[in-house]
Amino acid sequence: RFPEFRDAPAWREVSLGTLLVRAPDYGVNAPAVPFSKTLPTYIRITDINSDGRFAPCPRVSVNVETDEDRYLKNGDIVLARTGASVGKSYRYREEDGRLIYAGFLIRVRPHPKRLLSQFLAAYLLTRNYWDWVRLTSVRSGQPGINSAEYASMSVSLPPNGINLTEQQKIAHFLKSLDDLIVARSRKIEALMQHRQGLLQQLFPNQETE
C-alpha cells in the first residue's frame, strides 16, 4: 500500500453486484457486417487485446435497430462470458468512438461513489481475478461465466472512509505507468519502421540493380 494508507484498516471483500449502478447485462445478438460510417461500430471479444484495449482488425459494424442504452458509456466495462477468452475485459474510452457491444460480452457499470471504473479495470488484470475466472468457468464443464456469476464475484476494496481516495491513488498511479508504456511502445514502433527503411536502402533489390 502507499505510505499514507499503511496504518489504515485492512481491505475488505465486496460482491461486484453491490457496487454497480444496475445488474450486469448482455450485448446485442447480431452478426457483424463490414464497417460502415452509417452504422454503429461493433465490439466483439476478438476486438479486445490482452491489455484490455479496443484493437479491431478490421473494424466492423452491426446492422440492427437499437436504442441509446446499447451504446457503451464512460465508465462501462465489458467482460467476455464464454470461450477461450472468458474473463477478458475492456473499459470503454471515448476516443474509441461510439460502440455497441456484442452478445458474448456482459456489461457492468460501476457506481461512481462505490467503485471507480479505472480501479475495477486494473483489478480485472490481477492474478486473484484470473484465479476466480479459472475456477468459476470450469464448473459448467465448458468455459463460461454468466451475468449472475459476475455479479457475485468478490472484489477487494479499501476500507470505508478512505475507499475512493485509495482507489483513486492506485488508479492514477497505474494510469501513469500505462501512459509511459504506450509512449515507449510508440517509440519502439517508430524505430522498427526506421530500421526497416534502412534495410531496404542498405540491401537494394537485385532486380533494380
MOPEMO-V320238 format. One line per field, one symbol per residue. phi: phi as a letter, one per 20 degrees, with the letter a starting at -180 (. if undefined). psi: psi as a letter, one per 20 degrees, with the letter a starting at -180 (. if undefined). burial: + if it has 9 or more other ideal C-beta (glycine too) atoms within 8 Angstrom, else -. A space follows every 50 residues. Layout:
# MOPEMO-V320238
phi=???
psi=???
burial=???
This chain:
# MOPEMO-V320238
phi=.fgfdfefgffcdcfggeddfbfgceefebffcgfbfecffdddgfedef emdfcfbefcccdbfbdfffefdgnfcdcfdbnfegnfcbefcgffnfcd eefeddeccfffecbfgfffgfffdefgffffgffffefenbgrceffff fefedecffgocgfffgfffffffffffffffffffffffffffffffff ffcffgfef
psi=qqhijhjrrqrrppphhijqhrqqqqapnqqqrqppiiqqppprgijpai jkqomqnrprrpnqprrhhiqqrpiqpqppirahjphqqpppphiirppp qrhjqppqnqpijhopghgghghjirhgghggggghhihiiqpqprhhgg hippppqrqqgjfhghggggggghhggghgggghhhgggghghgghghgh hhmqphhi.
burial=-+--+--+-----++++-++---+-+++-+-++-+---+++++++-++-- -+-+-+---+++-------+++--+++++++++-++++++++------++ ++-++++++++---++++++++++----++-++--++------++-+-++ +++++-+++--++--++++++-+++------------------------- ---------
